[in-house]
Amino acid sequence: MIFILVAGFGFGNASRQLAIIKELRSRSPDLPISVISWGQGAVFLKNESRSLHFKLFTLPHWKLNLQSSYAISMFFTTLVYLLQYPVHIFLLLLWRLKYCPQIVVFDSDYHFPAFIFSHARRISINQSPRILYRSQSYSFFYLLKNGYFFSYIVEKIDFYFQLIFVHKILAPSFAPQDIKVHRWDKVLPIPLIVRQEFNVSKEVSDSASKPALVLGGSGLESKDLKSWAAHAGVRVFEKNLNGTSAPENLADQLRDFNPLVMQGGLSSLSEGIALKKFLVILPIENHWEQYLNGQEVSDLGFGQVTTIQNLNAVLSSSSKMTAMSLKTPDCSGAFFVADYLLKELSHET
């Protein structure tokens, strides 16, 4: 049996795990898979659990909606998470003892302690090794000055938690070959992970010259973007905050638009790249990982980072907004992870 633990804030973690589960199911239809999540992630996954035949366990989640500054919001969100954390660990211990998984996959969150004394092979899927590697080019002064220091520390804590508790860290990367991890034996850079429907090779429409706004599931900073879109007459594709997936056939619908305006979440950027679109990226404020994701996409020539104040000016530079060439980053991460997990499972059994 495989346990997959999925962070429940937004849809990014859930969507990439869904891609992996589909690959696992296509190769091993009878493999027992149990997914554990909370919040939006759990609702998102519930819609797919029946068709993909996996068991979904939902951890309790105390929802907190604060219209306040980033620092205050993060303080109370962290406080609530710490209060519910012991409950999560207790439930995970019960489920671990009952089902005895051979493989445990962690996709964010700090639920590692529930599996410390488990014989299961522990695998983490996380971008923090890539973020820390790219962070070497920036000074602490830059992080402090631009409000990224707290977010950077979170990434660092996340990474060292993983180094202690897991056997292997699979790090989705825009250019895996460029990540030098000789100091981190547990880290394996892998291709980007996207859902199957985004990874299907189709012709890019030459007539796709209208921009579209694609919003993730967290809802952070979406109000101003939706106001901009309404004023500019730009089509909005938004994942429902109640947890349902994005509009039906989203990948096919997005083929008729270029460029795509989006925030800097790894899953959203990966799916945009898989569609061979030019990406106009507005990282969520104070989220260091989103800023670096955007910079890396920009450096590779697949998009441009901007702010909402400069968005119209960037979109008016139509000469830069051409669909990308066929030479795009490798988006076969779901295939890679499924293959890796099945090999690990064969060793465990």
C-alpha angles and dihedrals in degrees: 000000000000123000116203117193113199129190111240103210107104125335104276098095093040094050094052092046088051088056090052094047090052090054092047092049093049090056100035111026094178099044110128108237124180120188123199121195145134141213119007092350092059093050091047092051094044090067090061102035096091098048093045094041100231128139115241122208116190121210117211114264127193105208118219124191114188126173095200144102121306093252095051093043092050092048094055094039089053091046093053091046092052090051093052095038096087089052090052093049092048093051092045090052090052093049092044092053092045099047103025098208119207093209128034119193118198119200102183129307124091101264094126096109092069088066102040095113095033120117089218120119106250118214125179126201107200141138096216095100090056092045092052092045091053091043091068088083092062131072126230087243090059091050093049095044094051099041097251100112097094092047090048091052090051090054090049094049089046091053096048091047087057094047089056101043109030135064097217137014116207108201117198107220139181089223109016092179090063096056108095108203103164089128092052109059092177094058123093116181110217137183122275117283117230135163117265096250091058093048097056110116109240134153115271110238112247089206093059099114102129117098121232131196115229115192126194127223102262094078091215113153090348096125095071092043092052090048090052091049093050091051093045095043093240121156114245125213108192132177110230112254090220087072105262118133126261120281115306115275090010094163092054092046093051092055088076093059134070134205106028117214112209146143123261104266113137096232094050093047091046092053092047090051091048088057089053093238130149107247125216103199129203107181116211109258116267093008104125094187091055092049091051092045089054094046092050093050089048093048090052090053098246099111150345132251117225144147130251089252091060098035098103092048092051093048091050089061089084094167090075096047100080121133112265125258121256091264099092131148116283109270098183094106095121090055091047094049094046090051091047094049094048091051090050090048092052089054092049093052 
